[in-house]
Amino acid sequence: MKLYYTPGACSMAVHIVLREAGLPFELEKVDLRSKRTQGGEDYAQINPKGYVPALRLDDGSVLTEVGVCVQYVADLAPQTDLAPVAGTMARYRLMEWLNFISTEIHKTFGPLFDPSASAELRQRQIGLLGKRFGYLAERLTQREFLMGDPFTAADAYLFTVLNWTHVVKMDTTAWPALQAYVKRVADRPAVREVMKTEGLIK
Ligand SMILES: N[C@@H](CCC(=O)N[C@@H](CS)C(=O)NCC(=O)O)C(=O)O
């Protein structure tokens, strides 16, 4: 398998699940401005949607969308419990989290990365994120990880997007449970390894 990624982007969720799963994989960095890979390929030929992540599977086909890629990888390593067995209620709970993270958190950050966004829009997005963070913090005071214990693919995705609060300089001190959760995930050996590889920590 080969993961097309950009350091610190949502592709990091797939990278974390690959490391947590202990599966062999290759990495290829994508420059999102030029839309070229580190190896010089035209990224539009790999993922015509133009964004990361993309996962080249061993049969040569390409899988996209964070919430799907993380489940695909997790299912290759069922012993790790990164995703509950397909068809169970627990699996639907995982999908519920993945969808929430994608639509309510990941995409809400978008305008905060846009230098042309107005101050009003930024405030609106920060307010929306604050509401979601309040909900998450309440859940995470009662449990170690989103699904309780163990760590799952949803935690890999949530950690990845919460890491953007540093990038956009959003103050999270109002949600200590969320800060404790981020630290808990950041301290996992696989997560540290991913962050080192992506150049986010030394
Ligand atoms: N729906 C996609 C969204 C992926 C996405 O937003 N990727 C961002 C990085 S976090 C990106 O590559 N943006 C560059 C672009 O859209 O040109 C998914 O879930 O994978």
The ligand as a MOL file (V3000), in Angstrom:
LIG
                    3D

  0  0  0     0  0            999 V3000
M  V30 BEGIN CTAB
M  V30 COUNTS 20 19 0 0 0
M  V30 BEGIN ATOM
M  V30 1 N -13.5810 14.6660 1.6940 0
M  V30 2 C -12.1450 14.5270 1.7240 0
M  V30 3 C -11.5300 15.8510 2.1380 0
M  V30 4 C -10.0290 15.7940 2.0840 0
M  V30 5 C -9.3990 17.1650 2.3460 0
M  V30 6 O -10.0600 18.1020 2.8040 0
M  V30 7 N -8.0910 17.2380 2.0960 0
M  V30 8 C -7.3680 18.5010 2.2370 0
M  V30 9 C -6.2630 18.4080 3.2620 0
M  V30 10 S -6.8860 18.1520 4.8990 0
M  V30 11 C -6.7200 18.8340 0.8950 0
M  V30 12 O -6.0210 18.0220 0.3360 0
M  V30 13 N -6.9790 20.0370 0.3880 0
M  V30 14 C -6.4070 20.5090 -0.8280 0
M  V30 15 C -7.4070 20.7690 -1.8860 0
M  V30 16 O -8.6200 20.5030 -1.7080 0
M  V30 17 O -6.9870 21.2500 -2.9370 0
M  V30 18 C -11.7230 13.3890 2.6460 0
M  V30 19 O -12.4400 13.0940 3.6130 0
M  V30 20 O -10.6940 12.7560 2.3710 0
M  V30 END ATOM
M  V30 BEGIN BOND
M  V30 1 1 1 2
M  V30 2 1 2 3
M  V30 3 1 2 18
M  V30 4 1 3 4
M  V30 5 1 4 5
M  V30 6 2 5 6
M  V30 7 1 5 7
M  V30 8 1 7 8
M  V30 9 1 8 9
M  V30 10 1 8 11
M  V30 11 1 9 10
M  V30 12 2 11 12
M  V30 13 1 11 13
M  V30 14 1 13 14
M  V30 15 1 14 15
M  V30 16 2 15 16
M  V30 17 1 15 17
M  V30 18 2 18 19
M  V30 19 1 18 20
M  V30 END BOND
M  V30 END CTAB
M  END
